[in-house]
Amino acid sequence: MKTSLLLCCLLGATPAFALAADTVTTVPVHFTKGASSSVTKGSFKGYDSVLYTLSAKAGQHMKVGVTGSSNANFNLFAPGDKPGESTALGGGSVGQDWSGALPASGTYSVQVYQTRATARRGEKVNYSIHFAIE
Protein backbone atom coordinates (compact mmCIF):
# COMPACT_ATOMS: atom_id res chain seq x y z
CA MET A 1 0.00 0.00 0.00
CA LYS A 2 2.81 2.42 0.91
CA THR A 3 4.58 1.62 -2.38
CA SER A 4 1.52 2.38 -4.50
CA LEU A 5 0.92 5.63 -2.59
CA LEU A 6 4.54 6.67 -3.12
CA LEU A 7 4.31 5.79 -6.82
CA CYS A 8 1.14 7.88 -7.20
CA CYS A 9 2.82 10.85 -5.50
CA LEU A 10 5.90 10.58 -7.72
CA LEU A 11 3.84 10.31 -10.91
CA GLY A 12 1.75 13.28 -9.84
CA ALA A 13 4.93 15.31 -9.38
CA THR A 14 5.91 15.12 -13.06
CA PRO A 15 6.80 18.66 -14.21
CA ALA A 16 4.30 20.25 -16.58
CA PHE A 17 7.01 20.93 -19.20
CA ALA A 18 7.68 17.19 -19.49
CA LEU A 19 4.09 16.63 -20.60
CA ALA A 20 3.99 19.36 -23.24
CA ALA A 21 4.13 18.14 -26.84
CA ASP A 22 6.27 19.76 -29.51
CA THR A 23 4.20 21.95 -31.80
CA VAL A 24 4.26 21.23 -35.53
CA THR A 25 2.62 24.01 -37.52
CA THR A 26 1.47 23.00 -41.00
CA VAL A 27 1.53 25.70 -43.69
CA PRO A 28 0.30 25.05 -47.24
CA VAL A 29 2.45 26.71 -49.93
CA HIS A 30 0.63 28.41 -52.79
CA PHE A 31 2.23 29.93 -55.85
CA THR A 32 0.68 33.07 -57.31
CA LYS A 33 -0.84 32.53 -60.74
CA GLY A 34 1.91 32.14 -63.34
CA ALA A 35 4.73 31.98 -60.75
CA SER A 36 7.04 29.02 -60.30
CA SER A 37 8.46 30.08 -56.93
CA SER A 38 7.40 31.33 -53.52
CA VAL A 39 9.14 32.77 -50.45
CA THR A 40 7.69 32.51 -46.95
CA LYS A 41 8.98 33.91 -43.66
CA GLY A 42 8.50 32.10 -40.39
CA SER A 43 9.79 31.43 -36.91
CA PHE A 44 9.61 28.79 -34.20
CA LYS A 45 11.27 28.04 -30.90
CA GLY A 46 12.83 25.03 -29.18
CA TYR A 47 11.70 21.62 -30.40
CA ASP A 48 8.80 23.07 -32.41
CA SER A 49 8.91 22.89 -36.21
CA VAL A 50 7.05 24.11 -39.29
CA LEU A 51 5.82 21.69 -41.97
CA TYR A 52 5.26 23.21 -45.42
CA THR A 53 3.15 21.25 -47.91
CA LEU A 54 3.13 21.75 -51.68
CA SER A 55 1.93 19.77 -54.66
CA ALA A 56 4.15 18.80 -57.57
CA LYS A 57 4.26 16.29 -60.40
CA ALA A 58 6.72 13.47 -61.05
CA GLY A 59 9.67 14.66 -63.13
CA GLN A 60 9.37 18.31 -62.13
CA HIS A 61 12.48 19.92 -60.65
CA MET A 62 12.24 21.40 -57.14
CA LYS A 63 14.64 23.68 -55.33
CA VAL A 64 14.37 24.50 -51.62
CA GLY A 65 16.57 26.98 -49.77
CA VAL A 66 16.49 28.59 -46.34
CA THR A 67 18.05 31.84 -45.11
CA GLY A 68 18.10 33.63 -41.77
CA SER A 69 19.12 32.04 -38.50
CA SER A 70 22.06 29.65 -38.82
CA ASN A 71 19.97 27.22 -36.72
CA ALA A 72 17.41 26.75 -39.53
CA ASN A 73 17.51 23.30 -41.16
CA PHE A 74 15.02 21.51 -43.39
CA ASN A 75 14.13 18.03 -44.62
CA LEU A 76 12.08 17.25 -47.73
CA PHE A 77 9.67 14.31 -47.71
CA ALA A 78 8.06 12.59 -50.71
CA PRO A 79 4.27 12.18 -50.95
CA GLY A 80 2.99 9.84 -48.25
CA ASP A 81 6.19 10.08 -46.18
CA LYS A 82 6.16 11.74 -42.77
CA PRO A 83 8.84 13.28 -40.55
CA GLY A 84 9.83 10.91 -37.77
CA GLU A 85 8.44 7.92 -39.67
CA SER A 86 10.18 8.05 -43.05
CA THR A 87 13.57 8.78 -44.54
CA ALA A 88 13.85 12.27 -45.98
CA LEU A 89 14.23 12.62 -49.73
CA GLY A 90 16.78 15.34 -49.03
CA GLY A 91 17.61 18.21 -46.74
CA GLY A 92 19.59 21.35 -46.24
CA SER A 93 20.39 24.33 -44.06
CA VAL A 94 21.40 27.97 -44.44
CA GLY A 95 23.78 28.09 -47.40
CA GLN A 96 23.02 24.49 -48.41
CA ASP A 97 20.01 24.38 -50.75
CA TRP A 98 18.43 21.16 -51.99
CA SER A 99 17.43 20.61 -55.60
CA GLY A 100 16.44 17.62 -57.63
CA ALA A 101 13.94 15.91 -59.90
CA LEU A 102 10.81 14.74 -58.09
CA PRO A 103 10.13 10.99 -58.16
CA ALA A 104 6.32 11.03 -57.77
CA SER A 105 3.25 13.19 -58.16
CA GLY A 106 1.53 14.35 -54.99
CA THR A 107 1.97 16.51 -51.92
CA TYR A 108 5.54 17.02 -50.74
CA SER A 109 6.37 18.13 -47.19
CA VAL A 110 9.28 20.30 -46.10
CA GLN A 111 9.95 20.35 -42.36
CA VAL A 112 11.91 23.31 -40.96
CA TYR A 113 13.54 22.55 -37.60
CA GLN A 114 16.64 23.17 -35.51
CA THR A 115 19.14 20.68 -34.14
CA ARG A 116 18.68 19.16 -30.71
CA ALA A 117 21.57 21.14 -29.19
CA THR A 118 19.96 24.51 -29.94
CA ALA A 119 16.39 23.27 -29.44
CA ARG A 120 17.31 22.12 -25.94
CA ARG A 121 18.32 25.70 -25.13
CA GLY A 122 14.93 26.91 -26.42
CA GLU A 123 16.46 29.17 -29.06
CA LYS A 124 14.17 31.05 -31.43
CA VAL A 125 14.72 30.55 -35.17
CA ASN A 126 13.71 33.30 -37.63
CA TYR A 127 14.02 32.27 -41.28
CA SER A 128 12.80 32.66 -44.85
CA ILE A 129 12.26 29.62 -47.03
CA HIS A 130 12.25 29.63 -50.83
CA PHE A 131 10.47 27.04 -52.97
CA ALA A 132 10.81 26.76 -56.76
CA ILE A 133 9.21 24.12 -59.00
CA GLU A 134 9.79 23.94 -62.74
Backbone hydrogen bonds, N-H to C=O, Kabsch-Sander energy under -0.5 kcal/mol:
donor,donor_aa,acceptor,acceptor_aa,energy
5,L,1,M,-2.0
6,L,2,K,-2.5
7,L,3,T,-2.5
8,C,4,S,-2.1
9,C,5,L,-2.0
10,L,6,L,-2.5
11,L,7,L,-2.5
12,G,8,C,-1.9
13,A,9,C,-0.7
13,A,10,L,-0.7
14,T,11,L,-1.2
18,A,15,P,-1.0
19,L,15,P,-0.5
19,L,16,A,-1.3
20,A,16,A,-0.8
24,V,22,D,-0.5
25,T,23,T,-0.6
25,T,49,S,-2.2
26,T,24,V,-0.6
27,V,51,L,-2.7
29,V,53,T,-3.1
35,A,32,T,-2.6
38,S,131,F,-2.4
40,T,129,I,-2.4
42,G,127,Y,-2.4
44,F,125,V,-1.4
46,G,123,E,-1.8
48,D,45,K,-1.9
49,S,23,T,-2.2
50,V,112,V,-2.0
51,L,25,T,-3.2
52,Y,50,V,-0.6
52,Y,110,V,-3.1
53,T,27,V,-1.8
54,L,108,Y,-2.2
56,A,106,G,-2.2
59,G,102,L,-3.4
60,Q,57,K,-2.0
62,M,100,G,-2.7
63,K,132,A,-2.5
64,V,98,W,-2.9
65,G,130,H,-1.9
67,T,128,S,-2.6
69,S,126,N,-2.9
72,A,69,S,-1.9
73,N,113,Y,-2.3
74,F,92,G,-2.6
75,N,111,Q,-1.8
76,L,90,G,-3.1
77,F,109,S,-3.4
81,D,78,A,-2.2
85,E,82,K,-2.1
86,S,82,K,-2.0
89,L,76,L,-2.9
90,G,76,L,-1.2
92,G,74,F,-2.3
93,S,96,Q,-1.2
94,V,72,A,-1.0
95,G,66,V,-0.8
96,Q,93,S,-2.8
98,W,64,V,-2.8
100,G,62,M,-2.1
102,L,60,Q,-3.0
106,G,56,A,-2.6
108,Y,54,L,-3.1
108,Y,106,G,-0.6
109,S,77,F,-2.1
110,V,52,Y,-2.8
111,Q,75,N,-2.5
112,V,50,V,-3.2
112,V,110,V,-0.5
113,Y,73,N,-2.2
119,A,115,T,-2.6
120,R,116,R,-2.8
121,R,117,A,-0.6
122,G,119,A,-1.8
123,E,118,T,-1.9
125,V,44,F,-3.1
126,N,124,K,-0.5
127,Y,42,G,-2.4
128,S,67,T,-2.1
129,I,40,T,-3.0
130,H,65,G,-3.1
131,F,38,S,-2.9
132,A,63,K,-2.0
133,I,36,S,-2.8
134,E,61,H,-2.5
